Amino acid sequence: MAKKAPRRTAQRILEVSLDLFNRFGEPNVSTTLISAELKISPGNLYYHYPAKDELINALFDRYEAGLNELLDAGGDVADVEDAWFFMHSLFELIWQHRFLYRDLNDLLSKNRRLETHFQAVLRRKTRAIKAMLDGMSRSGAITIDSRAVEATATCMVVVLTYWLSYEYVREPRRALETQAAQLSLLRGAHHVLNLLLPYLEQGQRAHLLGLVGAYSGDGDG
């Protein structure tokens, strides 16, 4: 039993750190605050994570593992229904680790490992979106010129990556609070997929607009 305790403590540290980072923003959360929230000594925290960057890296590793698993499904998307579920799943994962996106530029400027890994994340997101576009094209859901694929995929990745930053600027006092999550994620999925409207087959276009209306309940963008 004693051998398992450090693993349980390390896991609790990650869970509490993620909650605090998400609520207050990583720059506003000190290791002292994390220790106090956990009711452990700073020394105990440093035993598991000697530096704050190690905490951030460990949380990013968990996020990256979940993201890679989701992105692998990009090639399985064949129509608007699949694409809606795929995008919403991505946004849910991003929301669970929203501190990374809320403070993205600041984090990257201070953490070289995060910088290089996030560049790889962007490349994987782009490949997954291209695979999605290819699958939808093969199924007849979209008709898109091969010359437009790169720019469309890039635009979709930009919106996917910076949507929460936009939400935060739009309404900083509540945008990243838990009660705002569902509408924020729905708006994000809507606006990413809205980039496909010019290419969607007529029935698929109508289905996308129907999904937006059914799930969001408003037209607020």
N, C-alpha and C positions, 0 to 999 in steps of 0.2 A: 504493500500500500504506500509506503513512504516514497518509493521510486516514482509513483504516479503523480505525487503532489506537485512537483515542479512543472509538469506538463499542464496540469489543471490551472496552476497559477499563471503560466504563460498564456494560456487560452483566455483566461479571464481578463488579463491585461489587454490583450488584443480587442476583446469584445467591448470593454469599457472605453478604451482609447478610440475605437471606431465611433462609438456613440457620441463621445465628447467632441471629436473632430467634426463629425457631421453636424452637430448642434451649434457649435460655436466657431468653427473654422480652425484648421490646424495651427495657424500662427497665434491664435488666442488661447491655446491649450498648452500648459507647461507640464513637464513630468511631475512637478510637485502637485499640481491639480489632479493628475491621473492617480498618483499615489494616495492622495486624500480621498478621492472618490472610491478607491478600492479598499481603503482603510488598511493599507500596508505601508511599510517604511520605504522611503526613497531608495535605500540600499537594496531592498528586496526587488524593487522594480529594475534597478540597474543590474542586478544579478542576471536577470532574464534578457533585458534589452539595455545594454550599456550606453546607448545614445538614442535620442529621439528619432534620428534618421533610420535606425534599425527597426523601430516600431512602424514607421511609415513604410519601409521596404517590405516588412512582413505582411502588412495589410495589403499593399499593392500586389504582392505575390498571390495572395488569396483571390484578389479581384482578377488578376491576369489569368489564373487557372480557370476560373468560372467563365471568363470572357472567351478564352480559346475554345472551350467546350461549346459555347453558344455559336461562335463564329463558324465552327465546323458544319453547322446546319445550314449555312447560307446557300449551298448548292442544292438543298432539298426544297427550296422555295419555288413553287410553280405558279402561284396566282396571288391575287390581292389578299385573300384570306390568310394564306401562309405568310405573306410579307407583313401583314398587320401583326400577327402573333410574333413573328421574328423580331420586328422592331420594338414591340412593347416589351418583349423579354430582355432585349438589350438595354432599354431604358430602365427597366426595373433593377437590373444589375448595377447600372451606373448610379441609380438613386441610392442603392444600398451602400455605395462607396462615394457618395456625392462630394465629400471633402476634397477628393482628388481633383474633381472638375471645378469646384468652387474656387479653389486656390491653385489652379493648375500652373499658371505662369510663374507664380511665386515658388511653388514646389520645384519646378523644373530648374529654376535659376539657382537653387541651393543644393540640388541633389543630382549629381552626375549619373548615378545608376538609374534613377527614375527618368532622367532625360533620355537616355539611350533606349530604355525599355519602352517608354511611351512612343518614341519614334517607331519602334517595331510594332506597337499596338496599332498605330495609324495605318501602317502598311497592311497589317492583317485585316483590319476593318475594311480597307479598300478592296482587298482581294475577295473578302466575303461578299461585299456588295456587288462586285463584278460577277461573282458566281451566282448571286441571286438574280441579277439582270439576265444572265445567260439562261438560267433555268426558266424564268418567266418568258423569255423570248422563244425558247424551244417549245414551250407549252402553248404559245399563241396569245398569252395574256398581254404582252407588250410587243410593239413593233418599233425597234430603235436602230438607227444607223450605227454601225460599229464605230464610226468616228465620234459619236456622241457619248459612248459608254464611259470613257475615261473622265470627261468633265462631269457627267451626271453622277458617277460614283464618288468623285471628289466632293461635289457639292453636298451629297447625302452624308458623307463622313463628317464634313464641317458642321452641318446642322446637328448631327448626332453627338459630336464631341463638345460643341459649345452651347447646346440648348440650355443647360442649367445655368450657365453664365448669363444668357439672355433673360431667363426667368428671374434671376437674382437682380439684375439691373432694372427690370420692369417693375418688380415689387419686392424690394430688398427686405422688408420687415416680415414677410410671411412666405416668400416663394419656396424656401428650402425647408419649411416646417412640415412635419409629418402629415398634418391635415390637408396640406396643399398637394400632396404627392400624386394622387390619382389624376387630377386634372392636368397637372404639369406633364406627366408621362403621356397622357392621351394627346395633349397638344403637340408634344415632341414627335410622337409617332405620326400624327397627322401631317405635320409640316415636312418631315423627311419624305413620306410617301407622296405628298403633294407634288414633289419634283418629278414624279412619274406620270402625272396627268397627261402631258402632251403625247405620251407614248402608249397609253393604255388602250386596249380594245374597248369598244363602247360599253359593253356589258360590265367589264371590269372597272371602268371608270365610274359607272353608276353604283357598283358595289362598294367601291372605296368611299364615295360620298355618303352612301347609306351607313357604312360602318362608323364614319366620323360622326354623323348625326345620332346614331343609336348609342354610341359609347360616351361621347362627350356631352351631349345634351345642350351644347351651345355652339356658337360660331366664333367665340372669342379667340383671336389668334394673336 
